[in-house]
């Protein structure tokens, strides 16, 4: 079936996109406002886009017409945030931080999480997360109704010690991270433990086959 996005309402485009572009990695974003109040929220419009500079991109929606969500507002104000990745063990706690709490509520405390200090930015990282990326705002593309695409430069990265199979060679035991991805609908997720290896084919190997 053909769906012409020019004829669809934004919520219908969202439904189609989030039901098909799956699984999506989850950015569990910690920010801090100018008064030092913490905010944590998950975003699945997220991925890594460059290694030099090291860039990640977040799609952050708005609360209401013209009003940015707390995460977006804090990033615009302070220019700093931490992206934590979500393991299966933290899925329920992540879901708590997705509640639409008012700005003065600390989602990290509500979810029973703890924090560790960052090294390059002011917002802390979530101690229970196996991976944390300390980020500085690179640029923000403002959309409408408080929404924006946030491009962040990764300044430092923390990986839980037991998830490094060979630190000297920067080899990560990725399956041990046991990360989850966002799927379709209102609350579906997937674990990244179902793996299949498909080695990349070099041009020389392909030419030898043919």
N, C-alpha and C positions, 0 to 999 in steps of 0.2 A: 504494500500500500504506500502511496505517496502522501506525505504530509508537508504542505507548503507553509513554512513558518511565517510567511507574510500574512497568512490568514488566521494564525493561531494566537490565542491569548498567552501572555507570559507563563501563567501557571500550567498551561497545556504543553508548552515547549519544555518546561521544567520536567513534567511527568515523563515525556518521551525520552529526554536526554538522560535523566537519572535512572531510567529503566533499562537503558541499553549501553551506556558508557560505564561499564562495570568490569571488575571491581575498581573502586577508587580509593587511593590511600587517604588516610585521615590525618589532618593536621590538628593536633590538640594544642591550641594556642594559649599561652600565658602572656598577659600584658599587665601593665601597671599604669594607673593614671597619675596625674601630677601631684595628687595628695598621697600617693603611695599605696592606694587600694588595689588589690589584685583582682584579676578577672581570668577565668579559664573557660574556653568554649571549643567544641570540635567543628571542623570544617572539612567537607569532602570534595569541595571544588579546590583541589590542591595538587601540585606536583613539583618536581624539580625540573629546571629548564636549562641550566648551564652549569659548567664547572669552572669557567674562567671568564668573568667572575662567577663564583658559585651562587646561583640564584634559585629561589623558590618563588612560586606564585600562588596566592590565595585569592579565592573569590569570596568576598564577605558581603552578605546581604544587609538590608536595613530593617530596623524594627517597624517603622511606620514611614509614611511619606516624608522624605526629606531628613529623616533622623537615622544616623548611623548606629549600628550595634556597638556595644561597649568595646569589643575588640578593635573594630575599625576606628572608632573615635580615639582610643588610647594610642594606637599606632600612628595616627595622624598627629597627635599631640606630642608624643615622646620619641617616635621614630624607632622604637625597640620592641622586640617580641621574641618569644621562644616557641619553637615548634617541637612538641613532644609527639612521638609516635605511639600508637595504641596497641598494646599486646592483648591477647585474649583474656588474660587475668585481670585486666583493667577495664574491660568492656562495660561492666555495670556502673563503675565509677565515672567513666566517660559519659555515660548516658545521663547521669545526675547533672553533670556540668552543662548539658544541653538544655536544661530547664531555663525558661526565660525569666531568670531572677532579676530584680532591680539592681542598678549599678552599685549600690552600697553593700550588696551581699557577696561574700567571698565564696565562689563556687568550689574552690579547692577545699576549704574547711567543710562545706556542706557535704562533699563527697567522701570525707574522711581520708583525704590525701595529705601527703607531706611534701615539703619542698627542699631543694638544695640550692645553694647560691650559684649563680652563673659567673663566668669569668670575664666576659666582655660586655655584657649588657646588664641593666638593672633588674629586669624581671627575673625571678628565679625559675628553675626547671622543676618538673614534677619528678620526685624521687622514685616513684613506682614505675615510671616509663623506662623502657630499655634503651631508648634513643632520644636525644634532645639536640636541637639545632638552635644555637644562639644567632639571632638575626637582627640586622639593622635595615631600616626602611631604605630601599633603593629608589623606588618611585611608586606613586599611587595613580592609577587611572580611575578617576571619578566617573561613575555612571549616574543614573538617576535614583531618586528615592533613597539616598543614603548608602547606596551600594557602591562597591569599588573593587578593582583588581589591585591587590597589594603585591608588589615585587620586593622581595627581601633578599639581602646579601647574607649568606651564611658566614659568620665570623669564626665560629668554633662549634665543635660537635662532640657530644658525649655518647659513648656506647658502653653498656654494662660490661664489666670485665669478662664475665663468663661467656659472653656472646662474641668474643674475639677468638677465632681459632688460631690465628698467627698474627699477633700485633705487629711484629717487625715487617711483615709483608702486607699489612693492612687487609688481611683476610678476615671477613666477618662471617660468623656462623649464622647466616640469615635465617634458616629454619628455626634456630633456637630463639630468635626474637619473638616468634609466634605472633606476628602482627595480624591485625584484622583489617579488612577493607569494607567499604560501604557498598551495599547492593541496592536493590530497588525498593519501592514502597516506603512505608513509614518507619520501619524498624528492622530491616534485613541487613545482615552482615555476613562476611565470609572469612574463614581463616586462610592463611597463606601456607598451610602445611601440606596441601595436595599438590605435589610437584611432578613435573615431567621435563626431562632434559632433552633439548633439541639443539645439538651443536650447530653453530653457524658454519655455512659452507663457503669455503674460499673460492674465488674465481678459478684458480688453478685446478682445484678438486672437481669443480663442476665441468670444466672443459675436458678433464680426463674421463669423466663419466659419459660424456656425449661424443 
